[in-house]
C-alpha cells in the first residue's frame, strides 16, 4: 500500500511527464509546419494587423486584431475557442515584424472573438514599431501544469478526507429522510432527492454519480440553492472546461441565483457575459472609480504606438508602468470586494488557481464533470474549501492524456472476459495504489470507499428504453430506468416525420458481416520539414494529426444511405441528427460526403460528442478485419458514450464478426441489437 505522500509525489511525476510531452508536442508542431498549414489545422491565424490597443482587467493590454484580407477571420473560432483535453488550455502567441525584419513575439490569451476581429489580452509590452502584419499561433498553456504542481505541493492537509473509516459515508435512508428540506425544484425524482440529501449531510466529501441523461445538472443546482438559500455559506463551482461551467451557470441564472463567473469573456457563453467578473467589476460602484485611470492608460498606449522618438517613448512607457501599478492595486481591491460579496463563484478548475481567487475562501467546492478532469486539476479547486462534492460518471470517458500513449507503464485496463456488469472497481487499483494519470479523483475515492461514498441518479430523461437498456444492464447494475416521458418516444412521433420502418425503430444495426467491407488506414499529412527525430514529442505530433487513423469507405456509403432514408424520405430534420465515429479519419471522410448536402448535420468524433445528445445518432464503428482487432474500441467507456447520445433512434454500422471476436462488451452490444432491434445486411441495404 502506498502512503499518501508517495501518491502525491507519483502524481507530480506523471503531471510533469504530461507537461513535457504537451510542450514538446506543441513546439514540434509549430516548428515543423508552415504558418499556412497551421492555419488549416486551426492552430494559427495569419495576415492579421493590430487595429487598436486598450486596457483590460488586471491592467493587461487588449489588442484588437483584424484580417488584412477576406476569409482569414473564418478560422478565428478554431484558435480562440478550440477545445483542449486534460490540463492543456488554449493560449497563444502573437508575432509581428519590425522595421529590421526581426520577429517580435508576445504571449497572451484570446480574450474575445468575433466574425472579423480577435482581441488578445497580454501583459507584455507591445513593440511600437510593429507593422500591420501579425500572426497568432496557439501554444500549450504551461500555467495550467504549474497550478496543478502547486496544488499537489500543498495537498498534505486535505488528505484528511482520505484514508478514514468508510462508515463515515454510510447514512441509512431513514437518516437522510429525516433531514428537513424545503425543495426549490419540486420536480426532482427520488434518486435525485436522495443525492441532494446525501451531499448536504456529508461531512467533507460526496460523489454524485450521474449516468447519461439523468439530470445531474438539475441535481447540482438544487444542492447549490439549498446551501446558499438556507445557510450563509459560500460555494465555488468548477468544471474541467468552460462549457461544463457555463451549463451549470445558465441553470443557476434561470433559478435567479446571484453569481459571478470568473473567466475570459470570449470563453463564456453570450448569455452569461453580464455575470462575468469583468462586467461585474466594470459596473460596480467601486469599479467606476477605475474609469479615469483606465482612460489615462489608454491615452498613453495610443501615444506610445505613434511615438517615433526613442527617448520620448521610454518616458511614456515609464509613465504607463506607474499607472499600470496604480490601476492593478486599485482593481485588486475592487475585484476582491466584488468576489467577497458574492456567495456563488464559478470558474474552470484551472481558473480557480488564478490570482483573482488567491485569497478567496469557500465553505463548499463543487466540481461538475469531475470524471473528465485530472486529479491534480481537481485539487486546484478542492484546496479552497473544507467540503468537496464531485459529480460525474466514471463509466464514460476519462480525461485525455497524451503521455499515456508514449509511456505504457500504465496502459488502459484490459477488457474483462465478461462485460463489466455491476463492477464498481472498474479500474485495477486500490485508492492508494499508483495508477495512470487518467485515474481521476472520483475514480480513486470510489475505489477506496466503494458505493457508500456516492449516490447514483437512476432515472434518465433522454433515451428510448431500448437504446438505454444495454448500458443499464452492463454498467449500471440494471438500475438505470427510462422516465415515462421518453421510454417509448420515436422519430415517428415528431410532428414533421413520416412513419415508416426506420422512424418506428429505436434500435438499428447495419451489419457488414461477410460483405467484404474492410477498414483502411489513413496516412497523416507530412509537415513542411520532415526532419524531426523520433521522440515522444514527434510521435505525439503524429497522434495529434491522427496518424494512420482508420476509415471505412463502404461503411461511410451505408451511413449516407441511412441518412437519405431518414432525412430525404422520412422528413427527419438534419439538425436533429448526428453522425459520429470513434476514428477521426472516418469523421473527415463522412464530412466530405455529407456536409455539402446536409450543412446542418452534425458530424464528429465519439470523444468530442461526450455530454451531447441528438434525436437520432448514426454510429460508424469502422473496424472490419480477419483478426478481430478493434483498437481503442476495446475501452467500453468509449462505447458507452457512443450508444447513449441518441434520444429516439440509434443506428450502428459495423462488422459484428470483427466486433465480437475478442471483446465481451462489443459482443454483448451486437447480440443485444440482434435480439431486440432491426438488423439489416449491408449487402442488400
C-alpha positions as CSV (number, residue, x, y, z in Angstrom):
1,X,0.0,0.0,0.0
2,X,1.4,3.4,-1.0
3,X,1.4,6.2,1.5
4,X,-0.5,9.5,0.7
5,X,2.9,11.3,0.4
6,X,4.2,8.7,-2.1
7,X,0.9,9.0,-4.1
8,X,1.3,12.8,-4.2
9,X,4.9,12.5,-5.4
10,X,3.8,9.9,-8.1
11,X,1.1,12.3,-9.3
12,X,3.6,15.1,-9.6
13,X,5.9,12.9,-11.6
14,X,3.1,12.0,-14.0
15,X,1.9,15.6,-14.4
16,X,5.5,16.7,-15.2
17,X,5.7,13.9,-17.7
18,X,2.5,15.1,-19.4
19,X,3.7,18.7,-19.3
20,X,6.9,17.6,-21.1
21,X,5.0,15.8,-23.8
22,X,2.5,18.6,-24.2
23,X,5.1,21.3,-24.5
24,X,7.4,19.3,-26.8
25,X,4.4,18.4,-29.0
26,X,3.3,22.0,-29.3
27,X,6.9,23.1,-30.2
28,X,7.3,20.3,-32.6
29,X,4.1,21.1,-34.4
30,X,4.9,24.8,-34.6
31,X,8.5,24.2,-35.8
32,X,7.6,21.6,-38.5
33,X,4.5,23.1,-40.0
34,X,4.3,26.2,-42.1
35,X,2.0,29.1,-40.9
36,X,-0.5,28.3,-43.7
37,X,-0.6,24.6,-42.7
38,X,-1.0,25.6,-39.1
39,X,-4.0,27.8,-40.1
40,X,-5.6,24.9,-41.9
41,X,-5.2,22.9,-38.7
42,X,-6.9,25.6,-36.7
43,X,-3.6,26.4,-34.8
44,X,-2.8,29.7,-36.3
45,X,-4.1,32.9,-37.9
46,X,-2.0,34.7,-40.5
47,X,-2.3,38.0,-42.2
48,X,-3.6,40.0,-39.2
49,X,-2.9,43.6,-38.2
50,X,-3.4,45.5,-34.9
51,X,-6.2,48.0,-35.2
52,X,-6.4,49.3,-31.6
53,X,-4.9,49.0,-28.1
54,X,-6.7,49.5,-24.7
55,X,-6.6,48.4,-21.1
56,X,-8.4,45.4,-19.7
57,X,-8.8,43.6,-16.4
58,X,-5.7,43.4,-14.3
59,X,-4.0,46.3,-16.2
60,X,-3.4,43.9,-19.2
61,X,-3.3,45.3,-22.7
62,X,-6.0,44.3,-25.1
63,X,-5.0,44.1,-28.7
64,X,-7.7,44.1,-31.4
65,X,-6.5,42.3,-34.5
66,X,-8.3,42.1,-37.8
67,X,-7.6,40.2,-41.0
68,X,-5.8,42.1,-43.8
69,X,-7.8,40.2,-46.4
70,X,-11.2,38.5,-46.6
71,X,-11.5,34.9,-45.4
72,X,-8.9,34.9,-42.7
73,X,-11.3,35.5,-39.9
74,X,-13.4,32.5,-40.8
75,X,-10.8,30.4,-38.9
76,X,-10.8,32.5,-35.8
77,X,-13.1,30.4,-33.8
78,X,-10.8,27.4,-34.1
79,X,-8.0,29.3,-32.5
80,X,-10.0,31.2,-29.9
81,X,-12.4,28.5,-28.8
82,X,-10.8,25.3,-29.8
83,X,-11.4,22.5,-27.3
84,X,-8.5,21.3,-25.3
85,X,-8.1,18.0,-23.5
86,X,-6.9,17.5,-19.9
87,X,-4.9,20.4,-18.5
88,X,-3.8,22.0,-21.8
89,X,-6.0,25.1,-22.0
90,X,-5.8,27.1,-25.2
91,X,-3.4,30.1,-25.3
92,X,-1.4,31.8,-28.0
93,X,1.5,33.9,-29.1
94,X,1.2,36.9,-31.4
95,X,4.1,37.8,-33.6
96,X,4.9,40.6,-35.9
97,X,7.9,42.0,-37.7
98,X,9.6,45.3,-37.0
99,X,11.4,47.5,-39.5
100,X,14.6,45.4,-39.3
101,X,12.5,42.3,-40.2
102,X,13.3,40.7,-36.8
103,X,10.4,38.7,-35.4
104,X,9.0,40.0,-32.2
105,X,6.8,37.8,-30.1
106,X,4.3,38.4,-27.3
107,X,2.3,35.9,-25.4
108,X,-1.3,36.2,-24.3
109,X,-4.8,34.8,-24.2
110,X,-7.6,35.2,-26.7
111,X,-10.0,37.5,-24.8
112,X,-12.8,37.9,-27.3
113,X,-13.5,36.5,-30.8
114,X,-16.0,37.9,-33.3
115,X,-16.5,37.3,-37.0
116,X,-13.9,39.8,-38.2
117,X,-12.0,40.7,-35.0
118,X,-9.9,38.9,-32.4
119,X,-8.9,40.5,-29.1
120,X,-5.8,39.3,-27.3
121,X,-5.0,40.0,-23.7
122,X,-1.4,40.3,-22.8
123,X,0.8,41.7,-20.0
124,X,3.8,42.0,-22.4
125,X,5.0,45.4,-23.7
126,X,3.9,46.0,-27.3
127,X,6.7,46.9,-29.7
128,X,5.9,50.3,-31.1
129,X,7.5,49.7,-34.5
130,X,5.3,46.7,-35.5
131,X,4.0,46.9,-39.0
132,X,0.5,45.7,-39.8
133,X,1.2,42.0,-40.4
134,X,0.9,39.7,-37.4
135,X,0.4,36.0,-36.8
136,X,-1.4,34.3,-33.9
137,X,-0.2,30.8,-33.0
138,X,-1.9,28.5,-30.5
139,X,0.5,27.3,-27.8
140,X,0.3,24.8,-24.9
141,X,-0.5,26.7,-21.6
142,X,2.2,25.9,-19.1
143,X,0.4,27.8,-16.4
144,X,-2.2,25.0,-16.1
145,X,0.6,22.5,-15.3
146,X,2.2,24.9,-12.8
147,X,-1.1,25.3,-11.0
148,X,-1.5,21.5,-10.7
149,X,2.0,21.1,-9.4
150,X,1.4,23.9,-6.8
151,X,-1.8,22.2,-5.7
152,X,-0.1,18.9,-5.3
153,X,2.7,20.5,-3.3
154,X,0.2,21.9,-0.7
155,X,-2.0,18.8,-0.7
156,X,-1.0,17.2,2.6
157,X,-3.6,18.9,4.9
158,X,-6.5,17.8,2.6
159,X,-5.6,14.1,2.8
160,X,-7.8,14.1,5.9
161,X,-10.6,13.2,3.6
162,X,-8.9,10.0,2.5
163,X,-7.8,7.0,4.5
164,X,-10.5,7.2,7.1
165,X,-13.2,4.8,8.0
166,X,-15.8,4.3,5.3
167,X,-18.6,4.2,7.9
168,X,-18.5,8.0,7.9
169,X,-20.3,7.9,4.5
170,X,-22.9,5.4,5.5
171,X,-26.3,7.0,6.0
172,X,-29.4,4.9,6.2
173,X,-32.4,6.0,4.1
174,X,-34.3,6.9,7.2
175,X,-31.4,9.1,8.4
176,X,-31.4,11.0,5.1
177,X,-35.2,11.3,5.1
178,X,-35.1,13.0,8.5
179,X,-33.0,15.9,7.0
180,X,-35.6,18.7,6.7
181,X,-35.6,20.1,3.2
182,X,-37.9,22.6,1.6
183,X,-37.4,21.8,-2.1
184,X,-36.8,24.5,-4.6
185,X,-37.4,22.2,-7.5
186,X,-40.4,20.1,-6.8
187,X,-39.9,18.0,-10.0
188,X,-36.8,16.2,-8.7
189,X,-37.2,12.4,-8.7
190,X,-36.5,10.3,-5.6
191,X,-32.9,9.3,-6.6
192,X,-32.1,13.0,-7.2
193,X,-33.5,13.9,-3.8
194,X,-31.5,11.2,-2.1
195,X,-28.4,12.6,-3.8
196,X,-29.2,16.1,-2.6
197,X,-29.7,14.9,0.9
198,X,-26.5,12.8,0.8
199,X,-24.4,15.8,-0.5
200,X,-25.8,18.1,2.2
201,X,-25.3,15.6,5.0
202,X,-21.7,14.6,4.0
203,X,-19.0,15.9,6.3
204,X,-16.3,16.7,3.8
205,X,-16.7,14.7,0.6
206,X,-19.6,13.2,-1.5
207,X,-19.8,11.8,-5.0
208,X,-22.8,12.3,-7.2
209,X,-22.9,9.6,-9.9
210,X,-24.8,10.8,-13.0
211,X,-25.2,8.3,-15.8
212,X,-26.2,9.8,-19.2
213,X,-29.4,11.9,-19.2
214,X,-30.1,11.5,-15.5
215,X,-30.4,15.3,-14.7
216,X,-27.1,15.7,-12.9
217,X,-27.1,19.4,-13.6
218,X,-30.5,19.9,-12.1
219,X,-29.4,18.0,-9.0
220,X,-26.3,20.2,-8.6
221,X,-28.4,23.3,-9.0
222,X,-30.7,22.1,-6.2
223,X,-27.7,21.4,-3.9
224,X,-26.3,24.9,-4.5
225,X,-29.6,26.5,-3.9
226,X,-30.0,24.6,-0.7
227,X,-26.6,25.7,0.5
228,X,-26.8,29.4,-0.3
229,X,-30.6,29.7,0.3
230,X,-30.6,28.1,3.8
231,X,-27.2,29.0,5.1
232,X,-24.6,31.8,4.9
233,X,-22.1,29.5,3.2
234,X,-20.1,30.3,0.1
235,X,-19.8,27.9,-2.9
236,X,-17.1,27.6,-5.5
237,X,-18.5,25.7,-8.6
238,X,-15.9,24.4,-11.1
239,X,-15.6,22.1,-14.1
240,X,-12.8,21.0,-16.4
241,X,-14.0,23.1,-19.3
242,X,-15.7,26.4,-19.9
243,X,-18.8,24.7,-21.4
244,X,-19.2,22.4,-18.3
245,X,-19.1,25.5,-16.1
246,X,-21.4,27.5,-18.3
247,X,-24.1,24.8,-18.4
248,X,-24.4,25.0,-14.7
249,X,-24.2,28.8,-14.7
250,X,-27.1,29.1,-17.2
251,X,-29.3,26.9,-15.0
252,X,-28.3,28.9,-11.9
253,X,-29.2,32.2,-13.6
254,X,-32.6,30.8,-14.6
255,X,-33.1,29.9,-11.0
256,X,-32.2,33.5,-10.1
257,X,-29.1,32.5,-8.0
258,X,-26.7,35.5,-7.8
259,X,-23.3,34.5,-9.1
260,X,-20.0,35.7,-10.6
261,X,-18.5,33.8,-13.5
262,X,-14.7,34.1,-13.4
263,X,-13.1,33.6,-16.8
264,X,-12.3,35.3,-20.1
265,X,-15.5,36.8,-21.7
266,X,-14.5,35.1,-25.0
267,X,-14.9,31.7,-23.4
268,X,-18.1,32.5,-21.6
269,X,-21.5,31.9,-23.3
270,X,-23.0,35.2,-24.5
271,X,-26.0,34.6,-22.2
272,X,-23.6,34.8,-19.2
273,X,-21.4,37.8,-20.1
274,X,-23.4,40.1,-17.8
275,X,-22.4,37.8,-14.9
276,X,-18.7,37.7,-15.8
277,X,-16.3,39.2,-13.4
278,X,-15.1,41.8,-16.0
279,X,-18.6,43.2,-16.4
280,X,-19.5,42.9,-12.7
281,X,-16.3,44.9,-11.8
282,X,-16.7,47.4,-14.5
283,X,-20.2,48.4,-13.5
284,X,-19.8,48.1,-9.7
285,X,-19.7,51.4,-7.6
286,X,-16.0,50.8,-6.9
287,X,-15.3,49.9,-10.5
288,X,-16.5,53.2,-11.7
289,X,-13.6,54.8,-9.8
290,X,-11.2,53.0,-12.1
291,X,-12.5,54.6,-15.2
292,X,-10.3,57.7,-15.1
293,X,-7.1,55.6,-14.6
294,X,-8.1,53.3,-17.4
295,X,-8.7,56.3,-19.8
296,X,-5.2,57.7,-18.9
297,X,-3.6,54.3,-19.7
298,X,-5.5,54.0,-23.0
299,X,-4.3,57.5,-24.0
300,X,-0.7,56.6,-23.2
301,X,-1.0,53.4,-25.2
302,X,-2.2,55.3,-28.2
303,X,0.7,57.8,-27.8
304,X,3.3,55.0,-27.5
305,X,2.0,53.3,-30.6
306,X,2.5,56.5,-32.6
307,X,5.7,57.7,-31.0
308,X,8.9,57.7,-33.1
309,X,11.5,59.1,-30.7
310,X,13.3,56.6,-28.5
311,X,13.7,58.9,-25.5
312,X,10.1,60.1,-25.6
313,X,8.9,56.5,-26.0
314,X,10.9,55.4,-23.0
315,X,9.4,58.2,-20.8
316,X,5.9,57.4,-21.9
317,X,6.5,53.7,-21.2
318,X,7.7,54.5,-17.7
319,X,4.6,56.6,-17.0
320,X,2.5,53.7,-18.3
321,X,4.1,51.3,-16.0
322,X,3.4,53.6,-13.0
323,X,-0.2,54.0,-14.0
324,X,-0.5,50.2,-14.5
325,X,0.8,49.6,-11.0
326,X,-1.7,52.0,-9.6
327,X,-4.5,50.5,-11.6
328,X,-3.7,47.0,-10.6
329,X,-3.6,48.0,-6.9
330,X,-7.0,49.7,-7.1
331,X,-8.5,47.0,-9.2
332,X,-7.3,44.2,-6.9
333,X,-9.2,45.7,-4.1
334,X,-12.3,46.2,-6.3
335,X,-12.2,42.6,-7.5
336,X,-11.7,41.2,-4.0
337,X,-14.8,43.1,-2.8
338,X,-16.9,42.0,-5.7
339,X,-16.0,38.4,-5.2
340,X,-16.3,38.5,-1.4
341,X,-19.9,39.9,-1.7
342,X,-21.0,37.0,-4.0
343,X,-21.7,33.6,-2.4
344,X,-21.6,31.6,-5.6
345,X,-18.5,31.8,-7.8
346,X,-18.0,29.8,-10.9
347,X,-14.7,29.0,-12.7
348,X,-12.9,26.3,-14.6
349,X,-10.6,24.2,-12.5
350,X,-7.6,25.8,-14.0
351,X,-9.1,29.3,-13.5
352,X,-9.7,28.6,-9.8
353,X,-6.0,28.8,-9.4
354,X,-5.7,32.3,-10.8
355,X,-4.6,35.2,-8.6
356,X,-8.1,36.6,-8.7
357,X,-9.2,33.8,-6.3
358,X,-5.9,33.6,-4.3
359,X,-7.4,34.9,-1.0
360,X,-11.0,33.7,-1.5
361,X,-12.2,31.0,0.8
362,X,-15.3,28.9,0.4
363,X,-17.3,26.5,2.5
364,X,-18.1,24.1,-0.2
365,X,-16.4,23.3,-3.5
366,X,-18.5,21.6,-6.2
367,X,-16.8,20.0,-9.3
368,X,-19.0,19.0,-12.2
369,X,-17.8,16.6,-14.8
370,X,-15.1,15.5,-12.3
371,X,-14.6,12.2,-14.2
372,X,-13.2,14.2,-17.1
373,X,-10.6,16.1,-15.1
374,X,-7.2,15.1,-13.9
375,X,-6.9,14.5,-10.2
376,X,-4.4,17.4,-9.9
377,X,-6.8,19.7,-11.6
378,X,-9.5,18.9,-9.0
379,X,-7.1,19.7,-6.2
380,X,-6.5,23.2,-7.5
381,X,-10.1,23.9,-6.6
382,X,-10.6,21.5,-3.7
383,X,-8.0,23.2,-1.6
384,X,-10.2,26.3,-1.4
385,X,-12.8,24.8,0.8
386,X,-13.2,22.1,3.6
387,X,-16.1,20.3,1.8
388,X,-15.9,18.7,-1.6
389,X,-18.7,17.4,-3.9
390,X,-17.7,15.6,-7.1
391,X,-20.2,14.9,-9.8
392,X,-19.7,12.8,-13.0
393,X,-19.8,9.3,-14.5
394,X,-16.7,7.2,-14.2
395,X,-18.2,4.8,-16.7
396,X,-17.8,7.4,-19.5
397,X,-14.5,8.6,-21.0
398,X,-11.8,9.9,-18.7
399,X,-9.6,13.0,-19.4
400,X,-7.3,12.6,-22.5
401,X,-3.7,12.1,-21.5
402,X,-1.1,12.3,-24.3
403,X,1.8,10.8,-22.3
404,X,-0.1,7.5,-21.8
405,X,0.4,6.7,-25.4
406,X,4.2,7.0,-25.2
407,X,4.9,5.7,-21.7
408,X,3.0,2.5,-21.5
409,X,3.7,1.6,-17.8
410,X,0.0,2.3,-17.2
411,X,-1.9,1.0,-20.2
412,X,-5.7,1.1,-20.3
413,X,-7.2,-1.7,-18.2
414,X,-7.6,-4.9,-20.3
415,X,-11.1,-5.7,-21.3
416,X,-12.6,-8.3,-18.9
417,X,-13.6,-11.7,-20.2
418,X,-17.1,-10.7,-19.2
419,X,-18.8,-7.4,-19.7
420,X,-18.2,-5.2,-16.6
421,X,-21.7,-5.6,-15.1
422,X,-22.1,-4.4,-11.5
423,X,-18.4,-3.6,-11.4
424,X,-17.8,-0.7,-9.1
425,X,-14.0,-1.1,-9.0
426,X,-13.7,-1.0,-12.8
427,X,-10.1,0.2,-12.6
428,X,-7.5,-2.3,-11.4
429,X,-6.1,-0.4,-8.4
430,X,-6.9,0.4,-4.8
431,X,-7.4,4.0,-3.8
432,X,-3.8,4.5,-2.5
433,X,-2.1,2.4,-5.3
434,X,-0.4,4.5,-8.0
435,X,-2.3,4.4,-11.3
436,X,-2.1,6.1,-14.6
437,X,-2.6,9.9,-14.9
438,X,-6.1,9.5,-16.3
439,X,-7.1,7.9,-12.9
440,X,-9.4,10.7,-11.6
441,X,-10.1,11.7,-8.0
442,X,-13.6,10.4,-8.5
443,X,-12.2,7.0,-9.6
444,X,-9.8,6.8,-6.7
445,X,-12.3,7.8,-4.0
446,X,-14.8,5.3,-5.3
447,X,-12.2,2.6,-5.4
448,X,-11.2,3.4,-1.8
449,X,-14.6,3.6,-0.2
450,X,-16.9,1.7,-2.6
451,X,-20.5,2.7,-3.2
452,X,-21.0,4.1,0.3
453,X,-19.3,7.4,-0.8
454,X,-21.7,8.1,-3.7
455,X,-25.3,8.3,-4.7
456,X,-26.4,7.4,-8.2
457,X,-29.1,9.1,-10.2
458,X,-31.3,6.4,-11.6
459,X,-33.9,7.9,-13.9
460,X,-32.8,9.1,-17.3
461,X,-34.7,11.6,-19.4
462,X,-33.1,11.2,-22.8
463,X,-33.2,7.7,-24.3
464,X,-35.9,5.3,-25.5
465,X,-35.7,2.4,-23.1
466,X,-34.4,0.0,-25.9
467,X,-31.4,2.4,-26.5
468,X,-30.8,2.7,-22.8
469,X,-31.1,-1.0,-21.8
470,X,-27.7,-2.4,-22.7
471,X,-25.8,0.2,-20.9
472,X,-28.1,-0.1,-17.9
473,X,-27.7,-3.8,-17.6
474,X,-23.9,-3.9,-18.4
475,X,-22.7,-1.0,-16.5
476,X,-25.3,0.4,-14.1
477,X,-26.5,-2.8,-12.3
478,X,-29.7,-2.6,-14.3
479,X,-30.8,0.3,-12.0
480,X,-31.0,2.9,-14.8
481,X,-34.6,3.3,-15.9
482,X,-36.2,5.5,-18.6
483,X,-38.7,8.1,-17.5
484,X,-42.2,7.5,-18.9
485,X,-41.9,10.7,-21.0
486,X,-39.0,9.2,-23.0
487,X,-39.4,5.4,-22.5
488,X,-41.2,4.8,-25.8
489,X,-40.7,8.0,-27.8
490,X,-39.7,7.5,-31.5
491,X,-38.7,9.6,-34.5
492,X,-42.1,8.9,-35.9
493,X,-43.7,10.8,-33.0
494,X,-42.1,14.1,-34.2
495,X,-44.6,16.3,-36.0
496,X,-42.8,16.6,-39.3
497,X,-41.6,13.0,-39.6
498,X,-43.3,10.2,-41.7
499,X,-43.9,6.8,-40.0
500,X,-42.0,4.0,-41.7
501,X,-39.8,1.1,-40.7
502,X,-36.8,3.3,-39.9
503,X,-38.6,6.0,-37.9
504,X,-40.5,3.4,-35.9
505,X,-37.3,1.5,-35.0
506,X,-35.4,2.9,-32.0
507,X,-32.5,0.4,-32.5
508,X,-31.0,-0.5,-35.9
509,X,-27.8,-2.2,-36.9
510,X,-26.5,-2.3,-40.5
511,X,-24.2,-5.4,-40.3
512,X,-21.3,-5.7,-42.8
513,X,-20.6,-9.3,-41.7
514,X,-19.4,-11.3,-44.8
515,X,-19.8,-8.3,-47.1
516,X,-16.0,-7.7,-47.8
517,X,-16.0,-4.2,-46.5
518,X,-12.6,-3.9,-44.8
519,X,-11.2,-1.0,-42.9
520,X,-8.3,1.1,-44.3
521,X,-5.6,3.2,-42.7
522,X,-5.3,6.9,-43.4
523,X,-1.8,8.3,-43.6
524,X,-1.2,11.5,-41.8
525,X,-0.2,14.6,-43.7
526,X,3.5,15.4,-43.7
527,X,4.9,18.6,-42.1
528,X,6.7,21.3,-44.1
529,X,10.0,19.9,-42.7
530,X,10.2,16.2,-42.3
531,X,13.5,16.0,-40.4
532,X,12.4,15.7,-36.8
533,X,13.8,12.8,-34.8
534,X,11.6,10.1,-33.4
535,X,10.8,11.3,-29.8
536,X,7.7,11.2,-27.6
537,X,7.1,14.7,-29.0
538,X,7.3,13.7,-32.6
539,X,5.2,10.6,-32.0
540,X,2.7,12.9,-30.2
541,X,2.7,15.2,-33.1
542,X,1.7,12.3,-35.3
543,X,-1.0,11.4,-32.8
544,X,-2.3,15.0,-32.9
545,X,-2.8,14.7,-36.6
546,X,-4.4,11.2,-36.1
547,X,-1.6,9.4,-37.9
548,X,-2.8,6.2,-39.5
549,X,-6.3,6.7,-38.3
550,X,-8.8,4.1,-39.6
551,X,-11.6,4.7,-42.1
552,X,-14.0,2.5,-43.9
553,X,-15.4,3.8,-47.3
554,X,-18.1,1.1,-47.5
555,X,-19.4,2.0,-44.1
556,X,-19.4,5.6,-45.0
557,X,-21.6,4.8,-48.0
558,X,-24.0,2.9,-45.8
559,X,-24.2,5.9,-43.4
560,X,-25.1,8.1,-46.4
561,X,-27.8,5.7,-47.5
562,X,-29.3,5.6,-44.0
563,X,-29.3,9.4,-43.7
564,X,-31.1,9.6,-47.1
565,X,-33.8,7.3,-45.7
566,X,-34.2,9.3,-42.5
567,X,-33.9,12.9,-43.9
568,X,-34.9,12.8,-47.5
569,X,-37.6,10.2,-47.4
570,X,-38.9,10.4,-43.8
571,X,-38.5,14.1,-43.2
572,X,-36.2,14.0,-40.1
573,X,-34.5,17.4,-39.8
574,X,-30.8,17.3,-40.4
575,X,-30.1,19.4,-37.3
576,X,-31.8,16.6,-35.2
577,X,-29.2,14.0,-36.4
578,X,-25.6,13.4,-35.5
579,X,-23.1,11.1,-37.3
580,X,-20.3,10.0,-35.0
581,X,-17.4,7.7,-35.3
582,X,-14.5,6.7,-32.9
583,X,-12.0,7.5,-35.7
584,X,-11.2,11.0,-36.9
585,X,-10.3,9.7,-40.4
586,X,-13.8,8.4,-40.7
587,X,-15.2,11.7,-39.4
588,X,-13.3,13.5,-42.1
589,X,-14.5,11.1,-44.8
590,X,-18.1,11.4,-43.7
591,X,-17.8,15.2,-43.6
592,X,-16.6,15.2,-47.2
593,X,-19.5,13.0,-48.3
594,X,-22.3,14.7,-46.3
595,X,-21.6,18.4,-45.4
596,X,-22.4,19.7,-48.9
597,X,-25.8,18.1,-49.0
598,X,-26.7,18.4,-45.3
599,X,-25.0,21.6,-43.9
600,X,-27.0,21.4,-40.7
601,X,-26.0,17.8,-40.0
602,X,-23.5,17.4,-37.1
603,X,-20.6,15.2,-37.7
604,X,-17.9,14.5,-35.1
605,X,-15.9,12.0,-33.1
606,X,-17.4,9.9,-30.2
607,X,-15.0,11.6,-27.8
608,X,-16.0,15.0,-28.9
609,X,-19.7,14.2,-28.5
610,X,-19.5,13.3,-24.8
611,X,-22.1,15.2,-22.9
612,X,-24.2,15.9,-26.1
613,X,-27.4,14.4,-27.4
614,X,-29.5,14.3,-30.6
615,X,-32.8,12.9,-31.6
616,X,-31.0,10.4,-33.9
617,X,-27.4,9.2,-34.0
618,X,-25.7,7.1,-36.7
619,X,-22.6,5.4,-35.3
620,X,-19.9,4.1,-37.7
621,X,-17.6,1.7,-35.9
622,X,-15.2,1.3,-38.9
623,X,-13.3,-1.8,-37.7
624,X,-13.6,-4.8,-40.1
625,X,-10.7,-7.3,-40.3
626,X,-10.0,-11.0,-40.1
627,X,-8.1,-10.8,-36.8
628,X,-10.9,-9.2,-34.8
629,X,-8.8,-6.2,-33.9
630,X,-10.9,-3.3,-32.5
631,X,-8.2,-0.9,-31.3
632,X,-9.4,1.6,-28.7
633,X,-13.0,0.4,-29.2
634,X,-11.9,-2.1,-26.5
635,X,-12.4,0.6,-23.9
636,X,-16.1,0.0,-23.0
637,X,-16.3,3.6,-21.7
638,X,-15.9,4.9,-25.3
639,X,-18.7,2.7,-26.5
640,X,-20.9,3.7,-23.5
641,X,-20.6,7.3,-24.6
642,X,-21.3,6.4,-28.2
643,X,-24.6,4.5,-27.7
644,X,-26.1,6.9,-25.1
645,X,-26.1,10.0,-27.3
646,X,-29.4,9.4,-29.1
647,X,-32.9,10.2,-27.8
648,X,-35.2,8.3,-30.2
649,X,-33.0,6.4,-32.8
650,X,-29.6,4.7,-32.8
651,X,-28.2,3.1,-35.9
652,X,-24.9,1.2,-35.5
653,X,-23.0,0.4,-38.7
654,X,-20.3,-2.2,-38.2
655,X,-19.0,-5.7,-38.7
656,X,-20.5,-7.9,-36.0
657,X,-17.9,-10.7,-36.5
658,X,-14.9,-8.4,-36.1
659,X,-16.5,-6.6,-33.1
660,X,-17.5,-9.8,-31.3
661,X,-14.3,-11.9,-31.7
662,X,-12.2,-10.6,-28.8
663,X,-14.3,-8.1,-26.9
664,X,-17.1,-9.0,-24.4
665,X,-18.7,-5.6,-24.3
666,X,-18.9,-5.2,-28.0
667,X,-20.1,-8.8,-28.4
668,X,-22.9,-8.2,-25.9
669,X,-23.9,-5.0,-27.7
670,X,-24.2,-6.8,-31.1
671,X,-26.2,-9.6,-29.5
672,X,-28.5,-7.1,-27.8
673,X,-29.3,-5.3,-31.0
674,X,-29.8,-8.6,-32.9
675,X,-32.2,-9.7,-30.2
676,X,-34.2,-6.5,-29.8
677,X,-33.6,-4.3,-32.7
678,X,-33.8,-4.2,-36.5
679,X,-30.7,-5.8,-38.2
680,X,-30.1,-5.2,-41.9
681,X,-27.5,-7.0,-44.1
682,X,-25.3,-4.3,-45.6
683,X,-25.1,-6.2,-48.9
684,X,-28.8,-5.6,-49.6
685,X,-29.4,-2.4,-47.7
